[in-house]
């Protein structure tokens, strides 16, 4: 008898359910992170071997440092390469990747924009700019434009 009474009493004390909309809003950032991070990481970690082979010595050094995980040293190497050749697409792309891995998304986004200024059809840069367009509201327009080019 006591268990039956306890069960009935708990039915009356149930907390109201959260609406499904609130739950979806709460889970949205999680879904964005789970589904967009792997795509972003795959693109960032794939350094085109042909691009790295055709690069200058400092640029090649930067890509080697990126592969080892030495991001700060890679940034220095890519900057050094850009001093000797400011229009080097490989060095700018490497610098953008290094900034992104270092967590400096503002510099990374700007550098990807510089890559697209040199080569407006660069597939990797367009994908990353499209993804990064979701990071800040002021980047949305450029991100959408990049994805539309793809």
C-alpha positions, 0 to 999 in steps of 0.5 A, a space after each residue: 500500500 505504501 509504495 502505491 501511495 508513493 507512486 501516485 504522489 510522485 505523479 502529481 509532483 512531476 516537474 513540467 517538461 521543457 519544451 522541445 524548442 528550448 532543448 533544440 536551442 540548447 543543443 544547437 551549439 553542440 551539434 555545430 561543434 560536433 558536425 563542423 569540427 571534423 570537416 574543419 580539422 580534416 581540411 586544416 590538417 591536409 597540407 597538399 604535398 604538391 603545394 609544399 614541394 613547390 614552396 620556397 625553403 622558408 615555406 617548406 620549413 613552415 609546413 614541416 613545423 606545422 606537421 610536427 605541431 610547432 605552430 609558433 615556429 611555423 608562423 615565424 617561418 611563413 612570415 619570413 617566407 612572405 618577407 621575401 615573396 609577399 604574393 606567395 600563395 603557399 606561404 599565405 595559406 600556410 600562415 592562415 593554417 598556422 594562425 588557425 591552429 594557434 587559435 588566432 581566428 581573427 588573423 587566420 580569417 584575414 589571411 584566408 581572405 588574402 589567399 582568396 585575393 590572390 586565387 579567388 577559386 582556391 577550394 580549401 580557402 573557400 571551404 575554411 572561410 565558409 566555415 569560419 563565417 559562422 564564428 562571428 556575425 560580421 563574417 557571415 556575409 563573406 562566409 556565405 559568398 565563399 560557399 556560394 563560389 564553391 
